[in-house]
Amino acid sequence: NLAQPDDGQSHIFVTEQSGQIYVFSDDPETTHTEVFLDIRDRVSTSGNEEGLLGLAFDIKYSTNGLFYVYYSASSPRRSVLSRFSVNESDPNTADLSSETIILEIPQPYKNHNGGQIAFGPDGYLYIGLGDGGSSGDPMGNAQNVSTLLGTILRIDVRSVSENKSYGIPIDNPFVGINGVREEIWAYGLRNPWRFSFDATTGLLWTGDVGQRKWEEIDIVEMGLNYGWNTMEGGHCFSPANNCDTTNLGLPVAEYDHAEGCSITGGYVYRGGEIPWLLGTYVYGDYCSGKIWGLRYDGDSVIEHSMLLDSNLSITSFGQGLDGKLYVLSRNGGIYRILPNK
């Protein structure tokens, strides 16, 4: 994850899966980084998809100094959403003792942990959760709205204090329905690997990692079922469920495993540097390193093409306050998407 809080400090934060967050100045020439937070003692990386997976700064970070992390923990295996505070005397250091655990979700397997967290334009915190793992969703979690797995959640963290849990927005789609988790915003996801909000339209874009053949991009809407494990992308995965697509949220775009094997969702470009890219959703593939862009007119995709073949192992994209796009790679680098010279 790469994140940049609107706190006037012009610094950028990057997470490492092992449990550290680094901070450095927003300057491509910088050679100096500092450790902002080190929670390696709390983070489990026993599965290769486990670790510190999400970071989000509070929308009032400049005044309240609060930020949120999502990480894997062990004994028992679980995902943890917690809140920390920045050190009051040093904006480049977090207060390690300030952790308040907000939510813990049992994880049956070591893969499909989701992990993206982000504040929406409505001020609520959204959390992406995979189906619990293994292969083919053997426990049927993604279609079971009495579990938090296989969903994107929407919660109110403004009410969190030492003795009070998070709130549930009253307009969440399943509020008041018996036996359904009211935190759920949308469900039927396999492993939403990186979602983001378009800064202009407010649309919620996610990449959902496929299994055998299809990687998909969804625009996530309130209360919709995105089909896994009945569907993989727009295709039948489990014929036993008849593959009836009535009332399902179907992908706005997809690609097959000839092009890659694991989607990494990105951002809609809203920067000023690359005028021709404006309004384009930019995303990539972890395995092939290809980066694509698509344009959506509110109804359907009207343009879709490969922007570059990067040869990077793309784990995440990032977006700066100025709209610049960054690519994070397991090859050990942070890259920026630049205009053609």
Phi, psi and omega in degrees: 000141172235132181218150179226109180284152180271068184242012177077004184267349184045053173235161184237143181243139179227135178268150168245141186304329183293340178125018178243148171243127179254150177232142178208163184287151181282075184207118183299342180272355186297143177239003187244127173235155175235153174277114179280317181212138177230105179240034180301334180288344181253343188264135175259133175237030185293331172259148186289349174260000179269165178139198173279112193244346184211149178213131176216133177270138178304146181294342176251030185304324184298335179251328183256347175066022184260142174216164189235144177228155177233125182213162177272141176226165185238169175053068000274162179297126183201163170255140185239129170252122180218166184241140174234168174243150172286153174295127186298335184257357183212107183293351179258012180222135175270159175271104186298332184273002189268007187298129170240116180281126185260320186207136174233131185238118178299139180241117183288332182227174188267359180241174180059058182267358185057231172120348177288134171229141181199147174276135176277171177297344178274359179086359179267156181266128177255140186227127180262127181236133174284180187282003181103345170102201193063222183221131177078010181054065187297337181267358179067029186294320188293336178260009183248104185278009171266001173240157179275351184285147179075031187224171158246125182263158176222115183228163179255112181262004179292337183268358185291127173221184185300331185238011184229134182281181178292164176258162176246120180303137185292342178262013170299147192292337185248017179298131176084003179265122185297133175082002180247139178287118187288347178289341189291131174262320178204159185215185182081030181253146180273305175200088182293099184261089175088111173239163181203158176259134173291122185297338182264311185268340184080359180296144180260111181258137174221147165267134176242119187290133182271181183251287187264321193224327197234130172256140188229155173241128180239145163262114191273122180244156185305125171079358184280152176257120185267011159097335181292136009254022171288318182243149167239110192063225178265020190238153181291125177254321185234087185301338179301336180266013176069348178052042176282118184269005177303131177069009177270148169276113182264155183298148172278339177201159179204164171214156184263177188281008166285338184260342183172192181218354183201109185288144170239109181293150183236228187220154167279124184288124178229023181277177181255353187283326189235084187304323184289345181267353185304131178081005181267132173278120184253128182213172183212186178234133183296322187277316186269339183077004178287145177237127181244164172226143175223152175246139183234130186263013182098349181229318181205169178281125183253344175213145180200115181206160177282131179270319177196157176252103194271341187061020177263153170270090192280111180266334183194159168249161176222157179228124178282170179300331181272005178089357178297144180257138179240151176239127178256136185231145174291348176289000174096021183228159168244124184241154178241140177277120187248157175292153175298136178274000000 
